[in-house]
Structure formats: structure tokens, C-alpha cells
């Protein structure tokens, strides 16, 4: 049992373990993907490129 906003969450030990494993897996995936995440400048350049392409097709 654990407290959440507005109430209590009752879960079995199996559910609790599965939730913790999922949280750990997501954390590991985020760390692994971090170097591949584009920076702010790259995102801005991609957005500008797409906007330019769309403007040419109008």
C-alpha cells in the first residue's frame, strides 16, 4: 500500500515489483538514448527546414 494524490494505492507485492522493474527499465532506456537526443539547435533547424519545405508546396 502506498499513498498517492487523493488516496491510497493498494497493490500486491507482484504488482509492486513489476512497477519497480518497469521504472528501472525506463530509466535505463532514457540513459541509453540520451546521446541520440537532438539538441535545441538541431530541433530548431529541423523545424525551420520543414516549415521551408511546406512553404514551397503552397
Sine and cosine of phi, psi and omega as CSV:
sin_phi,cos_phi,sin_psi,cos_psi,sin_omega,cos_omega
0.00,0.00,0.68,-0.74,0.08,-1.00
-0.57,-0.82,0.47,-0.88,-0.04,-1.00
-0.99,0.12,0.72,-0.69,0.11,-0.99
-0.80,-0.60,0.19,-0.98,0.00,-1.00
-0.84,0.54,0.88,-0.48,0.06,-1.00
1.00,0.09,0.21,0.98,0.02,-1.00
0.25,-0.97,-0.32,-0.95,0.02,-1.00
-0.86,-0.51,0.56,-0.83,0.07,-1.00
-0.93,-0.36,0.85,-0.52,0.02,-1.00
-0.96,-0.28,0.85,-0.52,-0.01,-1.00
-0.64,-0.77,0.43,-0.90,0.02,-1.00
-0.96,0.26,0.22,-0.97,0.06,-1.00
-0.88,0.47,-0.59,0.80,0.02,-1.00
-0.89,0.45,-0.71,0.70,0.02,-1.00
-0.90,0.44,-0.66,0.76,0.01,-1.00
-0.89,0.45,-0.70,0.72,0.02,-1.00
-0.90,0.44,-0.68,0.73,0.01,-1.00
-0.89,0.46,-0.65,0.76,0.02,-1.00
-0.90,0.43,-0.68,0.73,0.02,-1.00
-0.91,0.41,-0.64,0.76,0.03,-1.00
-0.90,0.44,-0.66,0.76,0.03,-1.00
-0.90,0.43,-0.68,0.73,0.03,-1.00
-0.87,0.50,-0.69,0.72,0.02,-1.00
-0.91,0.42,-0.65,0.76,0.02,-1.00
-0.89,0.46,-0.71,0.70,0.01,-1.00
-0.88,0.48,-0.67,0.75,0.02,-1.00
-0.88,0.47,-0.69,0.72,0.02,-1.00
-0.91,0.42,-0.63,0.77,0.03,-1.00
-0.91,0.41,-0.63,0.77,0.02,-1.00
-0.90,0.43,-0.65,0.76,0.02,-1.00
-0.91,0.42,-0.68,0.74,-0.01,-1.00
-0.91,0.41,-0.56,0.83,-0.05,-1.00
-1.00,0.06,-0.23,0.97,-0.10,-0.99
-0.81,0.58,-0.72,0.70,0.00,-1.00
-0.89,0.46,-0.41,0.91,-0.04,-1.00
-1.00,0.02,-0.11,0.99,-0.03,-1.00
-0.95,0.30,0.80,-0.60,-0.01,-1.00
-0.92,0.39,0.53,-0.85,0.04,-1.00
-0.98,0.20,0.10,-0.99,-0.02,-1.00
-0.87,0.49,-0.66,0.76,0.00,-1.00
-0.91,0.42,-0.65,0.76,0.03,-1.00
-0.90,0.43,-0.66,0.75,0.01,-1.00
-0.89,0.45,-0.71,0.70,0.00,-1.00
-0.88,0.48,-0.67,0.75,0.02,-1.00
-0.90,0.44,-0.66,0.75,0.03,-1.00
-0.90,0.43,-0.67,0.74,0.02,-1.00
-0.89,0.47,-0.71,0.71,0.02,-1.00
-0.88,0.47,-0.65,0.76,0.01,-1.00
-0.89,0.46,-0.71,0.70,-0.01,-1.00
-0.91,0.41,-0.67,0.75,0.03,-1.00
-0.88,0.47,-0.64,0.77,0.04,-1.00
-0.90,0.44,-0.67,0.74,0.02,-1.00
-0.90,0.44,-0.67,0.74,0.00,-1.00
-0.92,0.40,-0.62,0.79,-0.01,-1.00
-0.91,0.42,-0.57,0.82,0.00,-1.00
-0.95,0.32,-0.41,0.91,-0.04,-1.00
-1.00,0.02,-0.05,1.00,-0.01,-1.00
-1.00,0.05,0.00,0.00,0.00,0.00
